[in-house]
Amino acid sequence: MNAPPYIGRFAPTPSGYLHFGSLVACLASYLDARHVGGHWLLRMEDLDPPREVAGAQEAILRTLENYGFEWDGDLVRQSERHEVYASVLQRLFDQGLAYACTCSRKQLEGYAGVYPGFCRNAGHAAEDAAIRLRVPELEYRFIDRVQGEYRQHLGREVGDFVIRRRDGLYAYQLAVVLDDAWQGVTDVVRGADLLDSTPRQLYLQELLGFSQPRYLHVPLIIQPDGHKLGKSYRSPPLSAEQAPALLLRALRALGQQPPGELQGARVHELLAWGIAHWDAARIPRSRALAEEQLR
C-alpha cells in the first residue's frame, strides 16, 4: 500500500502573540509539509479562555499572513469541538479507563509532578472533580526525526494524568490526540518542550485505536538565563516589518543554508527557497538553541 499523503499542522495557543520561537516551529512544520507537496492545516488551540489574550487570535492570523504562510482548508478552533471531547471522555470514564480526582494542589506537593494515585480507586463522582486517565506500568518509546529515540515510563515518570480539569476545561493531551486523528495528521512538527508529552499521546492513540503520526521536535530558542522564548517571558511579538529578516534568521536556526543573495528577499521568495531546499536532516540535534547564537 502507498504511504498516506503528508498532512501537517500548526496549532498556536492564543495566550499571547507569536514570537521568534513560534516562528521557528511554524516554519519547520510549513516547510516539512510543502517540500513533499503535503497539506498544512491551521488549528487554534483555544482550550483555556482564562489565559487567552484579547485579540490574540486575530493577531496570530494576521502575523501568519504577513509572513507568507498559507494554510489548507478552514481554520479549526478547539473551542468548537467540546462535544467531541465530552463524548470521548465520558466513554473512557464509563469503561473505567478514567476516574474522578478531587486532590488539591497542596495534597500533591512533594511528588515531583508524578501523580501518586490517591483517588485511583476512590469512586468519586465526575462532578466538581478533575478526570484522570489511568496509565499502565509500561514504557513508551518513539523515534523522533530530530531528537532520536525518546523513552518514558508512564507509571513511574508521569502517573495518571488529567484529561479534564476540575473547572471543566479539557486538557491539551486529550484534545490534541482527538483533533490530530480527526484531521488525519500524519506528521507532527513542534517544539521540543512537547517532547515529554508525546508518550502520553501515544498511549491515548493506542487506547482509542488511532494510528501514530511521525514526530519531529525542533530545538527551543532560549534566553541567556535559560528561559525559553515564550508569550509570558519578554518575547517580543513578530512584526510585519521584520518578516523577511526574521524568516531568514529562522531558516538558519533550523540549520538550513540560504545563500547570501536571499538577503533582502521578500517573504514569498524566502519561503519558495525554503520549500525547494528543505532538509530536516540539517536541523540541529539538540533540544535548545541559545538566541544569542542566532544573531
C-alpha positions in Angstrom: 0.0 0.0 0.0 1.1 3.5 -0.7 2.0 5.7 2.3 -0.7 8.2 3.2 -0.3 11.7 1.9 1.5 14.1 4.2 -0.8 16.2 6.4 0.9 18.6 8.8 -0.4 21.3 11.1 0.4 24.4 13.1 -1.5 24.8 16.3 -0.8 28.0 18.2 -2.3 28.9 21.6 -3.9 32.4 21.8 -2.4 33.1 25.2 -0.3 35.7 23.6 1.2 36.8 20.3 3.6 34.8 18.0 7.3 35.3 18.8 10.5 34.2 17.2 10.3 30.7 18.9 6.8 30.3 17.4 8.2 31.3 14.0 10.9 28.6 14.1 8.3 25.9 14.9 5.8 27.2 12.4 8.4 27.5 9.6 9.6 23.9 10.2 6.1 22.5 10.1 5.3 24.5 7.0 8.4 23.6 5.0 8.3 20.0 6.0 4.8 19.7 4.6 5.2 21.8 1.5 8.5 20.3 0.5 6.7 16.9 -0.2 3.6 18.5 -1.6 1.6 17.9 1.6 -1.2 19.7 3.2 -0.6 22.2 6.0 -3.5 22.9 8.4 -4.1 25.6 11.0 -5.7 24.9 14.4 -6.3 27.4 17.1 -5.8 25.6 20.5 -8.1 27.9 22.5 -8.9 25.5 25.3 -8.2 27.8 28.1 -10.3 31.0 28.0 -9.0 32.5 31.3 -5.5 32.5 29.8 -6.5 33.8 26.4 -5.3 37.3 25.5 -7.9 39.5 23.9 -7.3 40.0 20.2 -4.5 37.3 20.1 -6.4 35.0 17.7 -6.8 37.8 15.1 -3.2 38.9 15.7 -1.9 35.3 15.1 -3.8 35.0 11.8 -2.6 38.4 10.7 1.0 37.6 11.5 0.9 34.3 9.6 -0.5 36.1 6.6 2.2 38.8 6.9 4.9 36.1 6.9 3.5 34.4 3.8 2.1 31.3 5.4 -0.9 29.8 3.5 -2.9 27.0 5.1 -5.2 24.5 3.6 -8.9 24.3 4.4 -10.7 26.1 7.2 -9.2 27.2 10.4 -10.3 24.8 13.2 -10.9 26.1 16.7 -10.8 23.6 19.6 -13.4 25.7 21.4 -15.9 24.5 18.8 -15.2 20.8 19.5 -16.2 20.5 23.1 -18.9 18.0 22.3 -16.4 15.6 20.8 -14.1 15.8 23.8 -17.0 15.3 26.2 -18.2 12.2 24.4 -14.8 10.5 24.3 -14.1 11.5 27.9 -17.5 10.0 29.1 -16.7 6.8 27.2 -13.3 6.5 28.9 -14.9 7.2 32.3 -17.7 4.7 31.7 -15.2 2.0 30.8 -13.2 2.6 33.9 -10.2 3.9 32.0 -10.5 7.3 33.6 -11.7 8.4 37.0 -12.6 11.5 39.1 -9.9 13.1 41.2 -10.6 15.7 43.9 -6.9 16.2 45.0 -5.8 19.7 45.7 -2.5 21.2 44.6 -1.4 21.2 48.2 -2.1 17.5 48.5 0.2 16.8 45.6 3.1 18.9 46.7 6.3 16.9 47.1 5.5 14.3 44.4 7.7 15.9 41.6 4.8 16.1 39.2 4.1 12.3 39.3 0.5 11.7 40.4 0.6 9.3 43.4 -2.8 7.7 42.7 -4.7 9.0 45.8 -8.1 9.0 44.0 -7.5 6.0 41.7 -9.9 3.7 43.5 -12.0 6.2 45.4 -15.0 6.1 43.2 -15.7 9.9 43.3 -18.4 11.3 41.1 -17.3 13.2 38.0 -19.0 16.4 39.0 -16.7 19.0 40.7 -13.6 16.9 40.0 -10.8 16.6 37.6 -10.8 13.5 35.4 -7.6 11.5 35.2 -6.6 8.8 32.7 -5.3 5.5 34.2 -1.9 4.8 32.8 -0.2 1.4 32.5 3.1 0.5 34.2 4.7 0.5 30.8 7.5 2.3 29.0 6.5 4.1 25.8 9.2 4.9 23.2 9.3 6.5 19.7 11.9 7.7 17.3 11.8 11.4 16.8 13.1 12.6 13.4 15.4 15.1 15.0 15.8 14.2 18.7 16.2 10.4 18.1 14.9 7.8 20.4 12.8 9.0 23.4 11.6 6.8 26.2 9.3 7.4 29.1 7.8 5.1 31.7 4.2 6.4 32.2 3.7 4.9 35.6 6.9 6.0 37.2 7.6 9.3 35.4 4.1 10.7 34.9 1.3 8.8 36.7 -2.4 9.1 35.9 -2.7 12.4 34.1 -5.6 14.9 33.8 -7.7 14.9 30.7 -10.4 17.3 32.1 -9.6 19.9 34.7 -11.7 20.4 37.8 -13.0 23.7 36.3 -14.5 21.7 33.4 -11.9 22.7 30.8 -10.5 19.9 28.6 -6.8 19.1 28.8 -4.4 19.6 25.9 -3.4 15.9 25.9 -6.9 14.7 25.1 -7.8 17.4 22.7 -4.6 17.2 20.6 -4.9 13.5 20.1 -8.6 13.7 19.1 -8.0 16.6 16.7 -4.9 15.2 15.1 -6.8 11.9 14.4 -9.9 13.7 13.1 -7.8 15.9 10.8 -5.8 13.0 9.5 -2.5 14.4 10.6 0.4 12.2 9.6 3.3 14.4 10.8 3.5 16.4 13.9 6.3 19.1 13.8 6.5 21.2 17.0 8.8 22.5 19.7 11.0 20.2 21.9 9.1 21.4 25.0 6.4 19.0 24.0 8.7 16.0 23.6 7.8 14.6 27.0 4.1 14.9 26.3 4.4 12.6 23.4 4.3 9.2 25.3 1.0 10.3 26.9 -0.4 11.0 23.5 1.0 7.6 22.2 -0.9 5.9 25.0 -4.2 7.7 24.2 -3.8 7.0 20.5 -3.4 3.3 21.3 -6.3 3.3 23.7 -8.6 5.0 21.1 -7.4 2.9 18.1 -5.7 5.8 16.3 -2.6 5.5 14.1 0.6 7.1 15.3 1.9 10.1 13.4 5.6 10.7 12.8 7.1 13.3 15.1 9.7 16.0 14.7 10.6 18.2 17.7 12.6 21.3 16.8 15.0 22.9 19.3 13.6 25.6 21.6 15.1 29.1 21.4 16.2 30.1 24.8 17.3 33.3 26.5 20.8 33.6 28.1 19.3 32.8 31.5 17.9 29.5 30.2 14.3 30.5 29.9 12.7 29.6 26.6 11.2 32.3 24.4 7.6 32.4 25.2 4.5 34.5 25.3 4.9 35.2 29.1 8.6 35.8 29.1 9.9 39.1 27.4 9.4 37.7 23.9 8.6 40.5 21.5 5.8 39.7 19.1 6.6 39.2 15.4 6.4 42.5 13.4 5.4 42.7 9.8 8.3 45.0 9.0 10.9 42.4 10.2 9.3 39.5 8.4 12.0 38.9 5.7 14.9 39.3 8.2 13.2 37.0 10.8 12.3 34.4 8.3 16.0 34.3 7.1 17.1 34.0 10.7 14.6 31.2 11.4 15.8 29.3 8.4 19.4 29.5 9.8 18.2 28.5 13.2 16.8 25.3 11.6 20.1 24.5 10.1 19.2 25.4 6.5 21.7 27.3 4.5 20.1 30.1 2.5 22.5 31.8 0.1 23.7 35.3 0.5 21.6 36.6 -2.4 18.5 36.0 -0.4 19.5 38.9 1.9 16.8 41.4 1.3 14.5 39.0 -0.5 10.7 39.2 0.1 8.9 36.7 2.3 7.4 34.7 -0.6 10.9 34.3 -2.2 12.3 33.1 1.1 9.5 30.6 1.6 9.8 29.4 -2.0 13.6 28.8 -1.5 12.9 27.1 1.8 10.3 24.7 0.3 12.6 23.8 -2.6 15.7 23.2 -0.4 14.2 22.0 2.9 16.3 19.3 4.6 15.1 18.2 8.0 18.4 16.3 8.5 20.1 19.7 8.9 18.1 20.7 12.0 20.4 20.9 15.0 20.2 17.7 17.1 19.6 19.5 20.3 16.6 20.4 22.5 17.5 24.0 22.8 19.5 26.8 21.0 20.7 30.0 22.6 19.0 33.0 21.0 22.3 35.0 21.1 24.0 32.4 18.8 21.4 33.1 16.1 22.0 36.9 15.8 
